[in-house]
Amino acid sequence: MADILILYSTTDGHTLKICQRLQQVIEQHSHRVTLKSVDGEPDVDIAPFDKVVVGARIRYGKHSPQVYQFARSRRQALDGKPNAFFTVNVVARKPDKNSPDTNPYLQKFLELSEWRPKATAVFAGRINYSRYRFWDRQVIRFIMWITKGPTDPGTDVDFTDWARVDDFGLFVSEM
């Protein structure tokens, strides 16, 4: 049995929802999982954990600065244990951008963070316009218009492939 930390960054809660699903899958394999927000605890101590998973959302084309700060400041400690990183973004709804090798946000994270996770994953996110503040809703609708995504302000669509999330959870429990 392993003690696993899942550290996450979320804005609207969808990355947390994915982390909770990972927690369920991993705990079914007799591991203990602790969820923590990197936004709330950027100085979290990873030493007590056997494995570390970091999940990060994209907002306006960027990961949270706290995710970069965590990866840079803990890189040596992360390298000393099984670890994984995943990103959640709506661009991953497109088949040609939903893998670690093809997702531009994951590639940019790897380039800028200097951390080389032992495993990576990409999950498509969710568009739920009713949860966004007025200006966020307008900006996201514009981005969706440019990228041929949903623009109706009543849209609430979850693009996440939950079977892929489950598979990643199984992988983490076995790594």
C-alpha positions in Angstrom: 0.0 0.0 0.0 1.3 3.4 -1.0 0.6 6.9 0.3 -0.1 9.0 -2.7 -0.4 12.8 -2.9 -2.6 14.3 -5.6 -1.8 18.0 -5.8 -4.1 20.1 -8.1 -4.8 23.5 -9.4 -8.4 24.3 -10.4 -10.4 27.4 -11.2 -14.0 26.2 -11.7 -13.6 22.8 -9.9 -13.3 20.4 -12.8 -9.7 19.5 -12.2 -10.6 18.7 -8.6 -13.4 16.5 -9.9 -10.9 14.6 -12.1 -8.6 14.3 -9.0 -11.5 12.9 -6.9 -12.2 10.3 -9.6 -8.5 9.4 -9.6 -8.6 9.1 -5.9 -11.6 6.7 -6.1 -9.8 4.5 -8.6 -6.5 4.5 -6.8 -8.1 3.8 -3.4 -9.9 0.8 -4.9 -6.4 -0.7 -5.3 -5.7 -0.4 -1.5 -3.6 2.8 -1.6 -4.2 5.9 0.5 -4.7 9.2 -1.4 -4.4 12.7 0.0 -5.8 15.6 -2.2 -4.3 19.1 -1.7 -4.6 22.3 -3.7 -1.3 23.7 -4.9 -3.0 27.1 -5.0 -3.8 26.9 -1.3 -0.7 25.1 -0.2 2.2 25.8 -2.5 4.7 24.7 0.1 3.2 21.3 0.7 5.8 18.8 2.0 5.9 15.8 -0.3 8.4 13.8 1.8 5.8 11.7 3.6 4.3 10.4 0.3 5.4 7.5 -1.8 4.1 8.9 -5.0 3.1 12.4 -6.2 0.6 13.3 -8.9 0.1 16.9 -10.0 -3.0 17.9 -12.0 -3.2 21.4 -13.4 -5.9 23.3 -15.3 -5.4 25.7 -18.1 -7.0 29.1 -18.0 -6.5 31.6 -20.8 -3.8 29.4 -22.2 -1.7 29.1 -19.0 -1.2 26.9 -16.1 -1.3 28.4 -12.7 2.0 30.1 -11.6 1.8 28.1 -8.4 2.1 24.8 -10.4 5.3 26.1 -12.0 6.6 27.3 -8.7 5.9 23.9 -7.1 7.5 21.9 -10.0 10.7 24.1 -9.9 11.1 24.2 -6.1 10.4 20.4 -5.6 12.0 19.1 -8.8 14.7 17.2 -7.0 12.3 15.6 -4.5 9.9 14.7 -7.2 12.6 13.0 -9.2 13.3 10.8 -6.2 9.9 9.1 -6.3 7.3 7.9 -8.7 5.5 10.9 -10.0 3.1 12.0 -12.7 1.6 15.2 -14.2 -1.6 15.8 -16.0 -3.2 18.9 -17.6 -6.8 19.6 -18.1 -7.8 21.8 -21.0 -10.6 22.2 -23.5 -8.2 22.0 -26.4 -7.8 18.3 -25.6 -11.4 17.8 -26.9 -9.8 17.6 -30.3 -8.4 14.2 -31.3 -5.2 15.8 -32.6 -4.5 17.5 -29.3 -5.5 15.0 -26.6 -2.2 13.2 -26.0 0.9 14.2 -24.1 2.8 14.3 -27.4 0.3 16.5 -29.2 -1.1 18.8 -26.5 0.5 22.2 -26.8 -0.2 23.1 -23.1 1.6 20.0 -21.8 4.5 20.6 -24.1 4.8 24.2 -23.0 4.6 23.1 -19.3 7.4 20.6 -19.8 9.5 23.3 -21.6 9.0 26.0 -18.9 8.9 23.9 -15.7 12.2 22.0 -16.2 10.5 19.0 -14.4 10.3 15.8 -16.4 7.5 13.8 -14.8 7.8 10.0 -15.1 4.3 9.9 -16.5 2.0 12.4 -18.2 -1.6 12.6 -19.3 -4.0 15.1 -20.9 -7.7 15.3 -20.2 -10.2 17.4 -21.9 -12.0 19.8 -19.6 -15.5 21.3 -19.3 -17.3 24.3 -20.6 -20.0 25.6 -18.3 -20.8 29.2 -19.2 -23.3 29.6 -16.3 -20.4 29.3 -13.8 -18.2 32.0 -15.3 -18.2 35.6 -14.4 -19.4 37.9 -17.2 -16.1 38.8 -18.7 -14.7 35.3 -18.3 -17.8 34.0 -20.2 -17.2 36.5 -23.0 -13.5 35.7 -23.4 -14.1 31.9 -23.3 -16.9 32.2 -25.8 -14.6 34.2 -28.1 -11.9 31.5 -27.7 -14.4 28.8 -28.4 -15.6 30.7 -31.5 -12.0 30.9 -32.8 -11.4 27.2 -32.1 -14.8 26.1 -33.4 -16.1 25.1 -30.0 -19.5 25.7 -28.3 -20.4 29.4 -27.9 -24.0 29.2 -26.8 -24.1 30.9 -23.3 -26.3 28.1 -22.0 -23.7 25.5 -22.8 -22.6 23.0 -20.1 -20.6 20.3 -21.7 -18.1 17.9 -20.1 -15.5 16.8 -22.7 -13.6 14.6 -20.3 -13.1 11.0 -21.3 -13.7 9.4 -17.9 -12.5 6.0 -19.1 -9.1 7.6 -19.8 -9.1 9.1 -16.3 -9.8 5.7 -14.8 -7.0 4.2 -16.9 -4.6 6.8 -15.6 -5.7 6.2 -12.0 -5.0 2.5 -12.5 -1.6 3.3 -14.0 -0.7 5.6 -11.0 -1.8 2.9 -8.6 0.6 0.4 -10.3 3.6 2.7 -11.0 
